[in-house]
Amino acid sequence: MGRKIADCQDFPSESGCTLTISGEEDEVVNAATQHAVSVHGHEDAAEVRDWLRENLKDEVASI
Ligand SMILES: [Zn+2]
């Protein structure tokens, strides 16, 4: 319940990254921030975390 998804395909990048990260909101924001830093060369900054948090999607539960 209430899991969130960060889908790298939704984010602008030159690498064509297709990673998706799902989990609780804080977990996804932390993991996606680390991924953005290590893979996409972003800084671990509050703006990056806020931006990621705003762009999370709700996981669609399979019934
Ligand atoms: Zn990526």
N, CA, C, O and the ligand as a Tripos MOL2 file, in Angstrom:
@<TRIPOS>MOLECULE
protein
  253   251    64     0     0
PROTEIN
NO_CHARGES

@<TRIPOS>ATOM
      1 N           0.8350   -1.2040    0.0000 N.3       1 MET1
      2 CA          0.0000    0.0000    0.0000 C.3       1 MET1
      3 C           0.8680    1.2520    0.0000 C.2       1 MET1
      4 O           1.8500    1.3540    0.7360 O.2       1 MET1
      5 N           0.4800    2.1950   -0.8410 N.am      2 GLY2
      6 CA          1.0960    3.4930   -0.8130 C.3       2 GLY2
      7 C           2.5200    3.5480   -1.3090 C.2       2 GLY2
      8 O           3.2460    4.4920   -1.0020 O.2       2 GLY2
      9 N           2.9310    2.5530   -2.0710 N.am      3 ARG3
     10 CA          4.2850    2.6350   -2.5900 C.3       3 ARG3
     11 C           4.3650    3.6290   -3.7300 C.2       3 ARG3
     12 O           3.4000    3.8690   -4.4560 O.2       3 ARG3
     13 N           5.5520    4.1970   -3.8580 N.am      4 LYS4
     14 CA          5.7900    5.2070   -4.8820 C.3       4 LYS4
     15 C           6.8190    4.6830   -5.8730 C.2       4 LYS4
     16 O           7.6160    3.7990   -5.5620 O.2       4 LYS4
     17 N           6.7800    5.2410   -7.0520 N.am      5 ILE5
     18 CA          7.7180    4.8360   -8.0870 C.3       5 ILE5
     19 C           8.4330    6.0730   -8.6290 C.2       5 ILE5
     20 O           7.8080    7.0920   -8.9260 O.2       5 ILE5
     21 N           9.7480    5.9590   -8.7500 N.am      6 ALA6
     22 CA         10.5260    6.9300   -9.5190 C.3       6 ALA6
     23 C          10.9650    6.2080  -10.7900 C.2       6 ALA6
     24 O          11.6670    5.1980  -10.7370 O.2       6 ALA6
     25 N          10.5450    6.7350  -11.9100 N.am      7 ASP7
     26 CA         10.8480    6.1050  -13.1930 C.3       7 ASP7
     27 C          11.8220    6.9960  -13.9490 C.2       7 ASP7
     28 O          11.4780    8.0990  -14.3750 O.2       7 ASP7
     29 N          13.0370    6.4990  -14.1050 N.am      8 CYS8
     30 CA         14.0810    7.3250  -14.7140 C.3       8 CYS8
     31 C          13.7370    7.7110  -16.1490 C.2       8 CYS8
     32 O          14.2340    8.7140  -16.6610 O.2       8 CYS8
     33 N          12.8970    6.9250  -16.7900 N.am      9 GLN9
     34 CA         12.4990    7.2660  -18.1530 C.3       9 GLN9
     35 C          11.7110    8.5650  -18.1980 C.2       9 GLN9
     36 O          11.6710    9.2330  -19.2310 O.2       9 GLN9
     37 N          11.0780    8.9290  -17.0730 N.am     10 ASP10
     38 CA         10.3120   10.1630  -17.0320 C.3      10 ASP10
     39 C          11.1900   11.3900  -16.8670 C.2      10 ASP10
     40 O          10.7500   12.5210  -17.0780 O.2      10 ASP10
     41 N          12.4400   11.1500  -16.4870 N.am     11 PHE11
     42 CA         13.3070   12.2670  -16.1830 C.3      11 PHE11
     43 C          14.2460   12.5270  -17.3430 C.2      11 PHE11
     44 O          14.7160   11.5900  -17.9900 O.2      11 PHE11
     45 N          14.5180   13.7700  -17.6040 N.am     12 PRO12
     46 CA         15.4110   14.0840  -18.7160 C.3      12 PRO12
     47 C          16.8270   13.5940  -18.4400 C.2      12 PRO12
     48 O          17.4120   13.9080  -17.4040 O.2      12 PRO12
     49 N          17.3680   12.8270  -19.3720 N.am     13 SER13
     50 CA         18.7580   12.4000  -19.2500 C.3      13 SER13
     51 C          19.2570   12.0220  -20.6200 C.2      13 SER13
     52 O          18.4790   11.6770  -21.5090 O.2      13 SER13
     53 N          20.5510   12.0900  -20.7820 N.am     14 GLU14
     54 CA         21.1380   11.7570  -22.0780 C.3      14 GLU14
     55 C          21.4180   10.2690  -22.1850 C.2      14 GLU14
     56 O          21.6810    9.7630  -23.2770 O.2      14 GLU14
     57 N          21.3660    9.5650  -21.0690 N.am     15 SER15
     58 CA         21.8310    8.1830  -21.0650 C.3      15 SER15
     59 C          20.7430    7.1920  -21.4420 C.2      15 SER15
     60 O          21.0290    6.0100  -21.6290 O.2      15 SER15
     61 N          19.4810    7.6560  -21.5590 N.am     16 GLY16
     62 CA         18.4100    6.7390  -21.8830 C.3      16 GLY16
     63 C          18.1770    5.7060  -20.8000 C.2      16 GLY16
     64 O          17.8090    4.5650  -21.0790 O.2      16 GLY16
     65 N          18.3940    6.1140  -19.5730 N.am     17 CYS17
     66 CA         18.2770    5.2140  -18.4280 C.3      17 CYS17
     67 C          16.8320    4.7510  -18.2570 C.2      17 CYS17
     68 O          15.9070    5.5520  -18.3960 O.2      17 CYS17
     69 N          16.6310    3.4800  -17.9620 N.am     18 THR18
     70 CA         15.2800    2.9400  -17.8150 C.3      18 THR18
     71 C          15.0020    2.4240  -16.4090 C.2      18 THR18
     72 O          14.0300    1.7030  -16.1870 O.2      18 THR18
     73 N          15.8540    2.7940  -15.4640 N.am     19 LEU19
     74 CA         15.6840    2.3020  -14.1010 C.3      19 LEU19
     75 C          14.3750    2.7820  -13.4870 C.2      19 LEU19
     76 O          13.9880    3.9360  -13.6710 O.2      19 LEU19
     77 N          13.6970    1.9090  -12.7660 N.am     20 THR20
     78 CA         12.5920    2.3400  -11.9170 C.3      20 THR20
     79 C          12.8940    1.9030  -10.4910 C.2      20 THR20
     80 O          13.4300    0.8200  -10.2550 O.2      20 THR20
     81 N          12.5490    2.7440   -9.5720 N.am     21 ILE21
     82 CA         12.7480    2.4620   -8.1520 C.3      21 ILE21
     83 C          11.3920    2.5660   -7.4830 C.2      21 ILE21
     84 O          10.6770    3.5510   -7.6690 O.2      21 ILE21
     85 N          11.0340    1.5510   -6.7050 N.am     22 SER22
     86 CA          9.7490    1.6240   -6.0210 C.3      22 SER22
     87 C           9.9290    1.2970   -4.5460 C.2      22 SER22
     88 O          10.8340    0.5560   -4.1620 O.2      22 SER22
     89 N           9.0580    1.8590   -3.7360 N.am     23 GLY23
     90 CA          9.1160    1.6390   -2.3010 C.3      23 GLY23
     91 C           8.3840    2.7640   -1.6010 C.2      23 GLY23
     92 O           7.6330    3.5160   -2.2210 O.2      23 GLY23
     93 N           8.6100    2.8710   -0.3060 N.am     24 GLU24
     94 CA          8.0050    3.9700    0.4210 C.3      24 GLU24
     95 C           8.6470    5.2750   -0.0320 C.2      24 GLU24
     96 O           9.7910    5.2980   -0.4860 O.2      24 GLU24
     97 N           7.8920    6.3520    0.0990 N.am     25 GLU25
     98 CA          8.3170    7.6180   -0.4760 C.3      25 GLU25
     99 C           9.7380    8.0020   -0.0730 C.2      25 GLU25
    100 O          10.5460    8.3670   -0.9280 O.2      25 GLU25
    101 N          10.0510    7.9250    1.2200 N.am     26 ASP26
    102 CA         11.3780    8.3420    1.6620 C.3      26 ASP26
    103 C          12.4640    7.4270    1.1120 C.2      26 ASP26
    104 O          13.5530    7.8900    0.7720 O.2      26 ASP26
    105 N          12.1740    6.1260    1.0210 N.am     27 GLU27
    106 CA         13.1440    5.1770    0.4640 C.3      27 GLU27
    107 C          13.4220    5.4910   -0.9970 C.2      27 GLU27
    108 O          14.5650    5.4760   -1.4510 O.2      27 GLU27
    109 N          12.3410    5.7780   -1.7200 N.am     28 VAL28
    110 CA         12.5030    6.0520   -3.1490 C.3      28 VAL28
    111 C          13.2810    7.3420   -3.3540 C.2      28 VAL28
    112 O          14.1550    7.4170   -4.2180 O.2      28 VAL28
    113 N          12.9640    8.3540   -2.5630 N.am     29 VAL29
    114 CA         13.6750    9.6320   -2.7120 C.3      29 VAL29
    115 C          15.1570    9.4370   -2.3990 C.2      29 VAL29
    116 O          16.0150    9.9610   -3.1090 O.2      29 VAL29
    117 N          15.4620    8.6860   -1.3390 N.am     30 ASN30
    118 CA         16.8680    8.4520   -1.0000 C.3      30 ASN30
    119 C          17.5870    7.6690   -2.0930 C.2      30 ASN30
    120 O          18.6820    8.0390   -2.5180 O.2      30 ASN30
    121 N          16.9650    6.5910   -2.5400 N.am     31 ALA31
    122 CA         17.6080    5.7470   -3.5410 C.3      31 ALA31
    123 C          17.7350    6.4770   -4.8700 C.2      31 ALA31
    124 O          18.7560    6.3760   -5.5500 O.2      31 ALA31
    125 N          16.6920    7.2110   -5.2320 N.am     32 ALA32
    126 CA         16.7250    7.9250   -6.5070 C.3      32 ALA32
    127 C          17.7530    9.0490   -6.4710 C.2      32 ALA32
    128 O          18.3890    9.3470   -7.4820 O.2      32 ALA32
    129 N          17.9120    9.6690   -5.3110 N.am     33 THR33
    130 CA         18.9280   10.7180   -5.1910 C.3      33 THR33
    131 C          20.3160   10.1230   -5.3600 C.2      33 THR33
    132 O          21.1500   10.6820   -6.0720 O.2      33 THR33
    133 N          20.5710    8.9860   -4.7060 N.am     34 GLN34
    134 CA         21.8780    8.3370   -4.8520 C.3      34 GLN34
    135 C          22.1160    7.9270   -6.2970 C.2      34 GLN34
    136 O          23.2240    8.0600   -6.8180 O.2      34 GLN34
    137 N          21.0700    7.4310   -6.9330 N.am     35 HIS35
    138 CA         21.1890    7.0360   -8.3280 C.3      35 HIS35
    139 C          21.4790    8.2510   -9.2110 C.2      35 HIS35
    140 O          22.3370    8.1960  -10.0920 O.2      35 HIS35
    141 N          20.7600    9.3430   -8.9660 N.am     36 ALA36
    142 CA         20.9650   10.5520   -9.7660 C.3      36 ALA36
    143 C          22.3860   11.0780   -9.6020 C.2      36 ALA36
    144 O          22.9850   11.5860  -10.5490 O.2      36 ALA36
    145 N          22.9180   10.9510   -8.3830 N.am     37 VAL37
    146 CA         24.2710   11.4280   -8.1200 C.3      37 VAL37
    147 C          25.3040   10.5200   -8.7850 C.2      37 VAL37
    148 O          26.2140   10.9940   -9.4660 O.2      37 VAL37
    149 N          25.1530    9.2060   -8.5780 N.am     38 SER38
    150 CA         26.1980    8.2870   -9.0270 C.3      38 SER38
    151 C          26.1430    8.0370  -10.5260 C.2      38 SER38
    152 O          27.1810    7.8600  -11.1620 O.2      38 SER38
    153 N          24.9490    8.0220  -11.0940 N.am     39 VAL39
    154 CA         24.8180    7.6820  -12.5110 C.3      39 VAL39
    155 C          24.6720    8.9140  -13.3910 C.2      39 VAL39
    156 O          25.2280    8.9730  -14.4880 O.2      39 VAL39
    157 N          23.9190    9.9010  -12.9030 N.am     40 HIS40
    158 CA         23.6090   11.0310  -13.7660 C.3      40 HIS40
    159 C          24.3760   12.3040  -13.4300 C.2      40 HIS40
    160 O          24.1930   13.3410  -14.0690 O.2      40 HIS40
    161 N          25.2350   12.2120  -12.4230 N.am     41 GLY41
    162 CA         26.1200   13.3270  -12.1350 C.3      41 GLY41
    163 C          25.4440   14.5270  -11.4890 C.2      41 GLY41
    164 O          25.9730   15.6380  -11.5210 O.2      41 GLY41
    165 N          24.2510   14.2960  -10.8910 N.am     42 HIS42
    166 CA         23.6080   15.3970  -10.1690 C.3      42 HIS42
    167 C          24.2590   15.5630   -8.8080 C.2      42 HIS42
    168 O          24.9900   14.6900   -8.3390 O.2      42 HIS42
    169 N          23.9790   16.7060   -8.1820 N.am     43 GLU43
    170 CA         24.4490   16.9130   -6.8280 C.3      43 GLU43
    171 C          23.3900   16.4300   -5.8510 C.2      43 GLU43
    172 O          22.1930   16.4860   -6.1310 O.2      43 GLU43
    173 N          23.8530   15.9520   -4.6940 N.am     44 ASP44
    174 CA         22.9240   15.5640   -3.6380 C.3      44 ASP44
    175 C          22.4770   16.8420   -2.9290 C.2      44 ASP44
    176 O          23.0090   17.2120   -1.8820 O.2      44 ASP44
    177 N          21.4940   17.4970   -3.5210 N.am     45 ALA45
    178 CA         21.0510   18.7920   -3.0070 C.3      45 ALA45
    179 C          19.5660   18.7240   -2.6830 C.2      45 ALA45
    180 O          18.8390   17.8760   -3.2000 O.2      45 ALA45
    181 N          19.1330   19.6230   -1.8270 N.am     46 ALA46
    182 CA         17.7290   19.6340   -1.4140 C.3      46 ALA46
    183 C          16.8070   19.8180   -2.6100 C.2      46 ALA46
    184 O          15.7040   19.2740   -2.6410 O.2      46 ALA46
    185 N          17.2700   20.5970   -3.6050 N.am     47 GLU47
    186 CA         16.4040   20.8200   -4.7680 C.3      47 GLU47
    187 C          16.1910   19.5270   -5.5400 C.2      47 GLU47
    188 O          15.1030   19.2760   -6.0590 O.2      47 GLU47
    189 N          17.2310   18.7120   -5.6120 N.am     48 VAL48
    190 CA         17.1160   17.4440   -6.3270 C.3      48 VAL48
    191 C          16.1230   16.5310   -5.6110 C.2      48 VAL48
    192 O          15.2740   15.9060   -6.2460 O.2      48 VAL48
    193 N          16.2340   16.4600   -4.2970 N.am     49 ARG49
    194 CA         15.3040   15.6200   -3.5250 C.3      49 ARG49
    195 C          13.8660   16.1220   -3.6610 C.2      49 ARG49
    196 O          12.9420   15.3300   -3.8490 O.2      49 ARG49
    197 N          13.6830   17.4410   -3.5650 N.am     50 ASP50
    198 CA         12.3350   17.9970   -3.6990 C.3      50 ASP50
    199 C          11.7680   17.7060   -5.0760 C.2      50 ASP50
    200 O          10.5930   17.3690   -5.2260 O.2      50 ASP50
    201 N          12.6280   17.8420   -6.0810 N.am     51 TRP51
    202 CA         12.1830   17.6330   -7.4430 C.3      51 TRP51
    203 C          11.8000   16.1700   -7.6670 C.2      51 TRP51
    204 O          10.7870   15.8750   -8.3000 O.2      51 TRP51
    205 N          12.6180   15.2620   -7.1420 N.am     52 LEU52
    206 CA         12.3020   13.8450   -7.2650 C.3      52 LEU52
    207 C          10.9850   13.5260   -6.5530 C.2      52 LEU52
    208 O          10.1330   12.8110   -7.0800 O.2      52 LEU52
    209 N          10.8430   14.0700   -5.3500 N.am     53 ARG53
    210 CA          9.6400   13.7840   -4.5690 C.3      53 ARG53
    211 C           8.3880   14.2380   -5.3220 C.2      53 ARG53
    212 O           7.3630   13.5560   -5.3060 O.2      53 ARG53
    213 N           8.4810   15.3900   -5.9790 N.am     54 GLU54
    214 CA          7.3340   15.9040   -6.7290 C.3      54 GLU54
    215 C           7.0270   15.0620   -7.9540 C.2      54 GLU54
    216 O           5.9040   15.0760   -8.4580 O.2      54 GLU54
    217 N           8.0220   14.3300   -8.4340 N.am     55 ASN55
    218 CA          7.8330   13.5780   -9.6760 C.3      55 ASN55
    219 C           7.5950   12.0880   -9.4560 C.2      55 ASN55
    220 O           7.5910   11.3090  -10.4090 O.2      55 ASN55
    221 N           7.3980   11.6910   -8.1950 N.am     56 LEU56
    222 CA          7.0870   10.2950   -7.9390 C.3      56 LEU56
    223 C           5.6800    9.9760   -8.4340 C.2      56 LEU56
    224 O           4.7820   10.8180   -8.4270 O.2      56 LEU56
    225 N           5.5260    8.7250   -8.8620 N.am     57 LYS57
    226 CA          4.2040    8.2580   -9.2590 C.3      57 LYS57
    227 C           3.7040    7.2660   -8.2330 C.2      57 LYS57
    228 O           4.4930    6.6250   -7.5380 O.2      57 LYS57
    229 N           2.3890    7.1420   -8.1390 N.am     58 ASP58
    230 CA          1.8250    6.1080   -7.2820 C.3      58 ASP58
    231 C           1.9570    4.7590   -7.9710 C.2      58 ASP58
    232 O           1.6900    4.6260   -9.1650 O.2      58 ASP58
    233 N           2.3720    3.7680   -7.2040 N.am     59 GLU59
    234 CA          2.4260    2.4250   -7.7600 C.3      59 GLU59
    235 C           1.0020    1.9190   -7.9820 C.2      59 GLU59
    236 O           0.1390    2.0380   -7.1120 O.2      59 GLU59
    237 N           0.7850    1.3630   -9.1420 N.am     60 VAL60
    238 CA         -0.5460    0.8300   -9.4470 C.3      60 VAL60
    239 C          -0.6130   -0.5920   -8.9120 C.2      60 VAL60
    240 O           0.1110   -1.4780   -9.3660 O.2      60 VAL60
    241 N          -1.4770   -0.7890   -7.9600 N.am     61 ALA61
    242 CA         -1.5920   -2.1040   -7.3350 C.3      61 ALA61
    243 C          -2.2920   -3.0600   -8.2930 C.2      61 ALA61
    244 O          -3.3130   -2.7180   -8.8900 O.2      61 ALA61
    245 N          -1.7450   -4.2380   -8.4310 N.am     62 SER62
    246 CA         -2.4080   -5.2460   -9.2520 C.3      62 SER62
    247 C          -3.4590   -5.9390   -8.4100 C.2      62 SER62
    248 O          -3.2080   -6.3320   -7.2710 O.2      62 SER62
    249 N          -4.6100   -6.0780   -8.9740 N.am     63 ILE63
    250 CA         -5.7340   -6.6420   -8.2320 C.3      63 ILE63
    251 C          -5.8440   -8.1410   -8.4930 C.2      63 ILE63
    252 O          -6.7340   -8.7980   -7.9540 O.2      63 ILE63
    253 ZN         18.7890    6.8090  -14.2240 Zn       64 ZN64
@<TRIPOS>BOND
     1     1     2 1
     2     2     3 1
     3     3     4 2
     4     3     5 am
     5     5     6 1
     6     6     7 1
     7     7     8 2
     8     7     9 am
     9     9    10 1
    10    10    11 1
    11    11    12 2
    12    11    13 am
    13    13    14 1
    14    14    15 1
    15    15    16 2
    16    15    17 am
    17    17    18 1
    18    18    19 1
    19    19    20 2
    20    19    21 am
    21    21    22 1
    22    22    23 1
    23    23    24 2
    24    23    25 am
    25    25    26 1
    26    26    27 1
    27    27    28 2
    28    27    29 am
    29    29    30 1
    30    30    31 1
    31    31    32 2
    32    31    33 am
    33    33    34 1
    34    34    35 1
    35    35    36 2
    36    35    37 am
    37    37    38 1
    38    38    39 1
    39    39    40 2
    40    39    41 am
    41    41    42 1
    42    42    43 1
    43    43    44 2
    44    43    45 am
    45    45    46 1
    46    46    47 1
    47    47    48 2
    48    47    49 am
    49    49    50 1
    50    50    51 1
    51    51    52 2
    52    51    53 am
    53    53    54 1
    54    54    55 1
    55    55    56 2
    56    55    57 am
    57    57    58 1
    58    58    59 1
    59    59    60 2
    60    59    61 am
    61    61    62 1
    62    62    63 1
    63    63    64 2
    64    63    65 am
    65    65    66 1
    66    66    67 1
    67    67    68 2
    68    67    69 am
    69    69    70 1
    70    70    71 1
    71    71    72 2
    72    71    73 am
    73    73    74 1
    74    74    75 1
    75    75    76 2
    76    75    77 am
    77    77    78 1
    78    78    79 1
    79    79    80 2
    80    79    81 am
    81    81    82 1
    82    82    83 1
    83    83    84 2
    84    83    85 am
    85    85    86 1
    86    86    87 1
    87    87    88 2
    88    87    89 am
    89    89    90 1
    90    90    91 1
    91    91    92 2
    92    91    93 am
    93    93    94 1
    94    94    95 1
    95    95    96 2
    96    95    97 am
    97    97    98 1
    98    98    99 1
    99    99   100 2
   100    99   101 am
   101   101   102 1
   102   102   103 1
   103   103   104 2
   104   103   105 am
   105   105   106 1
   106   106   107 1
   107   107   108 2
   108   107   109 am
   109   109   110 1
   110   110   111 1
   111   111   112 2
   112   111   113 am
   113   113   114 1
   114   114   115 1
   115   115   116 2
   116   115   117 am
   117   117   118 1
   118   118   119 1
   119   119   120 2
   120   119   121 am
   121   121   122 1
   122   122   123 1
   123   123   124 2
   124   123   125 am
   125   125   126 1
   126   126   127 1
   127   127   128 2
   128   127   129 am
   129   129   130 1
   130   130   131 1
   131   131   132 2
   132   131   133 am
   133   133   134 1
   134   134   135 1
   135   135   136 2
   136   135   137 am
   137   137   138 1
   138   138   139 1
   139   139   140 2
   140   139   141 am
   141   141   142 1
   142   142   143 1
   143   143   144 2
   144   143   145 am
   145   145   146 1
   146   146   147 1
   147   147   148 2
   148   147   149 am
   149   149   150 1
   150   150   151 1
   151   151   152 2
   152   151   153 am
   153   153   154 1
   154   154   155 1
   155   155   156 2
   156   155   157 am
   157   157   158 1
   158   158   159 1
   159   159   160 2
   160   159   161 am
   161   161   162 1
   162   162   163 1
   163   163   164 2
   164   163   165 am
   165   165   166 1
   166   166   167 1
   167   167   168 2
   168   167   169 am
   169   169   170 1
   170   170   171 1
   171   171   172 2
   172   171   173 am
   173   173   174 1
   174   174   175 1
   175   175   176 2
   176   175   177 am
   177   177   178 1
   178   178   179 1
   179   179   180 2
   180   179   181 am
   181   181   182 1
   182   182   183 1
   183   183   184 2
   184   183   185 am
   185   185   186 1
   186   186   187 1
   187   187   188 2
   188   187   189 am
   189   189   190 1
   190   190   191 1
   191   191   192 2
   192   191   193 am
   193   193   194 1
   194   194   195 1
   195   195   196 2
   196   195   197 am
   197   197   198 1
   198   198   199 1
   199   199   200 2
   200   199   201 am
   201   201   202 1
   202   202   203 1
   203   203   204 2
   204   203   205 am
   205   205   206 1
   206   206   207 1
   207   207   208 2
   208   207   209 am
   209   209   210 1
   210   210   211 1
   211   211   212 2
   212   211   213 am
   213   213   214 1
   214   214   215 1
   215   215   216 2
   216   215   217 am
   217   217   218 1
   218   218   219 1
   219   219   220 2
   220   219   221 am
   221   221   222 1
   222   222   223 1
   223   223   224 2
   224   223   225 am
   225   225   226 1
   226   226   227 1
   227   227   228 2
   228   227   229 am
   229   229   230 1
   230   230   231 1
   231   231   232 2
   232   231   233 am
   233   233   234 1
   234   234   235 1
   235   235   236 2
   236   235   237 am
   237   237   238 1
   238   238   239 1
   239   239   240 2
   240   239   241 am
   241   241   242 1
   242   242   243 1
   243   243   244 2
   244   243   245 am
   245   245   246 1
   246   246   247 1
   247   247   248 2
   248   247   249 am
   249   249   250 1
   250   250   251 1
   251   251   252 2
@<TRIPOS>SUBSTRUCTURE
     1 MET1         2 RESIDUE 1 A MET
     2 GLY2         6 RESIDUE 1 A GLY
     3 ARG3        10 RESIDUE 1 A ARG
     4 LYS4        14 RESIDUE 1 A LYS
     5 ILE5        18 RESIDUE 1 A ILE
     6 ALA6        22 RESIDUE 1 A ALA
     7 ASP7        26 RESIDUE 1 A ASP
     8 CYS8        30 RESIDUE 1 A CYS
     9 GLN9        34 RESIDUE 1 A GLN
    10 ASP10       38 RESIDUE 1 A ASP
    11 PHE11       42 RESIDUE 1 A PHE
    12 PRO12       46 RESIDUE 1 A PRO
    13 SER13       50 RESIDUE 1 A SER
    14 GLU14       54 RESIDUE 1 A GLU
    15 SER15       58 RESIDUE 1 A SER
    16 GLY16       62 RESIDUE 1 A GLY
    17 CYS17       66 RESIDUE 1 A CYS
    18 THR18       70 RESIDUE 1 A THR
    19 LEU19       74 RESIDUE 1 A LEU
    20 THR20       78 RESIDUE 1 A THR
    21 ILE21       82 RESIDUE 1 A ILE
    22 SER22       86 RESIDUE 1 A SER
    23 GLY23       90 RESIDUE 1 A GLY
    24 GLU24       94 RESIDUE 1 A GLU
    25 GLU25       98 RESIDUE 1 A GLU
    26 ASP26      102 RESIDUE 1 A ASP
    27 GLU27      106 RESIDUE 1 A GLU
    28 VAL28      110 RESIDUE 1 A VAL
    29 VAL29      114 RESIDUE 1 A VAL
    30 ASN30      118 RESIDUE 1 A ASN
    31 ALA31      122 RESIDUE 1 A ALA
    32 ALA32      126 RESIDUE 1 A ALA
    33 THR33      130 RESIDUE 1 A THR
    34 GLN34      134 RESIDUE 1 A GLN
    35 HIS35      138 RESIDUE 1 A HIS
    36 ALA36      142 RESIDUE 1 A ALA
    37 VAL37      146 RESIDUE 1 A VAL
    38 SER38      150 RESIDUE 1 A SER
    39 VAL39      154 RESIDUE 1 A VAL
    40 HIS40      158 RESIDUE 1 A HIS
    41 GLY41      162 RESIDUE 1 A GLY
    42 HIS42      166 RESIDUE 1 A HIS
    43 GLU43      170 RESIDUE 1 A GLU
    44 ASP44      174 RESIDUE 1 A ASP
    45 ALA45      178 RESIDUE 1 A ALA
    46 ALA46      182 RESIDUE 1 A ALA
    47 GLU47      186 RESIDUE 1 A GLU
    48 VAL48      190 RESIDUE 1 A VAL
    49 ARG49      194 RESIDUE 1 A ARG
    50 ASP50      198 RESIDUE 1 A ASP
    51 TRP51      202 RESIDUE 1 A TRP
    52 LEU52      206 RESIDUE 1 A LEU
    53 ARG53      210 RESIDUE 1 A ARG
    54 GLU54      214 RESIDUE 1 A GLU
    55 ASN55      218 RESIDUE 1 A ASN
    56 LEU56      222 RESIDUE 1 A LEU
    57 LYS57      226 RESIDUE 1 A LYS
    58 ASP58      230 RESIDUE 1 A ASP
    59 GLU59      234 RESIDUE 1 A GLU
    60 VAL60      238 RESIDUE 1 A VAL
    61 ALA61      242 RESIDUE 1 A ALA
    62 SER62      246 RESIDUE 1 A SER
    63 ILE63      250 RESIDUE 1 A ILE
    64 ZN64       253 GROUP 0 **** ****
